[in-house]
């Protein structure tokens, strides 16, 4: 038996029954209301000023005659004022169980993005600063989105747009030259302290700001000393970033600093001028935008802006990769910047047949307000990762399964579990929400947490290591019990959740799904014997499918699945 399990089949049937193209089909929060639900009847009733119950009855009458639909749906029911609820059949669920096991690591993947290119701009730390906990969001959310789209068949390009240019480097150049320091002997800690000290001194000596501007102007003009110091600072910073990325298990395809676009900005400025968009305002060159403040392209002192460099970046990306989408995973405080950027790109004709998206993530902040490297008020990411690893190590040492691990294995598991806990704590939140930093909460190792998911996956693998699953003839000719059917119904939703998470740029949807899956498996595991008995093959298959889907999901989130914990 060959059946389609995705919502498209149900949507197609609804389109035929209602002659509507725009179908809203959702997974109900309460499983009693089926596997899928639609409010289509209520929308149509409101539009035609009809009774929503009667409209729902007419649609359901036609649906029950659709043979393609009845292949996978056992019941179609009307609830409340006209919701139409769909319940997948046991036969269809059992067929899909075999599909999960056959497809293995590819289950949930698709060719949805075939022949489409998406660039994801993420992480983008500033040179001369340590990775703070605040840098985590863009890096981790961006990497999981990268993995999501690749899983869906897109050609995905990750671009780390380093902040290695701008007036902030003027402050460092001033500090290093005025203090007669050797830049090659400085560490990342030294550089950050120089940056913080400069801004502290600037509070009582505002003239320092002008000094910083002068030094950045020298840098842009190619001053030999300024360029030599700048290159040394960049080298020190890149080595530090690479070390942190290795700790996080993050690898980004390309790293282009803002400085890379230095010789590409004149052509962009000229294009803006030729389009008649450039205007002079108080000595600066700006683009006037409807409903927004003027976008500054060249400052009054002749230096370029972040916006100018981002425009040059877009032009470079269009020529090099010809993307269908460019997604910026950058903090929400940059919302106005990206509105201006995208509008100018549209006015220049660069947005034709492509989309620009800004995912404005919320901040990781203190209760008293936002973190600030400038003020020296931040938490180092490495400090958080190290503490998480140490906490995980203690828990593993005290666990029953941990006692059987060698010391090097315990270290590896502690790394995967501790760092996974920190990454998952970020990902489980919706990207747009702010996260209040709390030393206790960021190390959550139970409940809705990475360690809980990793432990569940390890538990399933442990069962499989003791079981012998020969070639099975799917589908099984059995009647699943309550716990088995609840687990099955959730397993088959994985491909759809992947699409929803990608469509909404929301890895937290995948986190929620995996947590529910782990709960359902553990409930099944605690109530039923898996190895032995007449349902052994079926229950081992269920366990294998759960292990596979958990592993696939954790991999997309950038988390490891240890064999033992």
Residue, then its C-alpha position, 0 to 999 in steps of 0.5 A: x500500500x502506498x499512501x501520501x502522509x503529508x497535509x497536501x493530500x488533505x489540502x487537495x481534498x479540501x480544495x476540491x470539496x470547497x473550490x477554494x485555493x487558500x486552505x488553512x490546515x493546522x495540527x490541533x494542540x489537543x490531540x482529541x481534535x484529530x491529527x489535522x483541523x481546518x476552520x475553512x467552513x467558518x471562513x466560507x460561511x462568514x463570506x457568504x453570510x451562511x450557517x458555518x455548521x451547514x457549510x461544514x456538513x456540505x464539505x464533509x459530505x464531499x470529503x467522505x466520497x473522496x477515495x484518495x482521502x479515505x486511504x489515509x483518513x479514518x474519520x472526518x468530524x465537525x466540532x464546535x462552530x464548524x471546525x473540520x477535524x481529520x483523524x489518520x487511519x491506523x493502516x496509514x500510520x503503520x505504512x508510514x512507520x515502515x517509511x521512517x525506517x526505510x528512509x532513516x537519516x533522510x526521513x523528513x527531508x524533501x526536494x521542496x527547495x530544489x533549484x532554489x538558493x538561499x543565503x543565510x547571514x548569521x553570527x557576524x561577531x565584531x572584531x576585537x571582542x570576545x564572544x559574549x552570551x549575546x552572540x549565541x542567538x544569531x550563531x545558533x539560530x542561524x546554523x539551525x536554519x541553515x540545516x533546516x533549509x539544506x534538509x529541505x533540498x535548498x542550496x544553502x550558503x552560510x555567510x559570516x558577515x564580520x564586523x571588522x570595519x567602522x568607527x569602533x576601530x578608530x577607537x582601538x587605533x587611537x588606544x593602540x597608537x597613543x599607548x604605543x602598544x605592539x598589536x602583534x602581542x595583544x590578546x583578545x582580552x587586551x583588545x576588549x579592555x582597550x575598547x571598554x576603557x576608551x568608552x569609559x574615558x569618552x564619558x568624561x572626555x567627549x573629544x575622544x570620539x573625534x579622535x576615533x573618527x579621525x583614525x577610522x578615516x585614516x584607515x579608509x584612506x589606506x594609512x599604512x600604520x592604521x592598516x598594519x594595526x587593523x590587520x593584526x587585530x583581525x588575525x587575533x580575533x579570527x583565531x578566537x572566533x574559530x576556537x569558539x565555533x569549534x566548541x559550538x560545533x558550528x561551521x559557516x561556509x564563507x567569512x567576509x568582513x565588512x572590509x571585503x566590500x571596501x573597493x565595492x562600495x564606490x560602484x554601489x554609490x555611483x549606481x544610487x547616484x545614477x538612479x537619482x536617489x542620492x541627496x545631500x543633507x547637512x553635508x552627508x549623502x542620503x537616500x530619502x525613503x517614504x515613512x522612514x528617516x533618511x538613509x545615510x550612505x556617506x557621512x559628512x566627514x566622507x566615511x561610509x556607513x554600515x548601510x553602504x557596506x550592506x548594499x555592497x554586500x547584497x550586490x556581491x551576493x547577487x552576482x556571485x550566487x544569484x540567490x532566491x532568498x537572502x535571510x539575515x539572522x540579526x538582532x531586532x534592534x537592527x529592524x530599521x536598518x534592514x527596512x532601509x536596506x531592503x527598500x533601497x535594494x527594491x528601488x535599485x531593482x535588486x529585489x526582482x524575483x527574490x526575497x530579503x528577510x530579516x529575522x530580528x531575534x530578541x536579546x539575551x539580557x540581564x534583568x536590569x537591561x541589555x548587555x553591553x560590551x562597550x560598558x564591560x557589562x556582559x557574560x562570556x560565552x566560553x564561561x557559560x559553556x565551560x560551566x555547563x560542561x562541568x555540570x553535565x560531567x557531575x550528572x553523568x558521573x552519578x548516573x547508572x549508565x555513566x558508570x560504564x563509560x571510560x573517562x574520555x567517553x565521559x568527557x565527550x558526553x559531558x561536552x555534547x550534553x553541556x553545550x547542547x543544553x546551552x544551545x537548546x535553551x536558546x533554540x527552544x525560545x521563539x527567535x523574536x523573544x528576549x531571554x533574561x539571562x539566568x545562570x540556573x535556567x541556562x543549564x537546564x538538564x531535565x524537562x524540556x531540555x537537550x539532555x532530556x532529548x539526548x537521554x531519550x534517544x540514548x535510551x532508545x538506542x540502548x533497547x535497539x542494541x539489545x534487540x534483533x530486528x530482522x527484515x520486517x514486512x510493513x505494514x504490521x497487521x496489528x491493533x496498536x494500543x493507546x500509547x503506541x497509537x499516540x506515539x505513531x501519530x506524533x512520529x509521522x508529523x515530523x516532515x511537516x514540522x520541518x517544513x513549518x519550522x523552515x517556513x516560519x524561520x522558527x527552530x523552536x517549533x522543532x524543539x517543541x515537537x521533539x520534546x513531545x515525541x520524547x514524552x510520548x516515547x517515554x510513556x510508551x517505554x514505561x508502560x510496555x515491554x519492548x523486547x519479547x512478546x507477540x508485539x516485539x517486532x512492532x515495538x522494536x520498529x517503533x523504538x527504532x523510528x523514534x530513535x531515528x526521528x529524534x536523531x534527525x531532529x537533534x542533528x538539524x538543531x546542531x545537537x549531538x546524540x550520544x549512544x550512551x549517557 
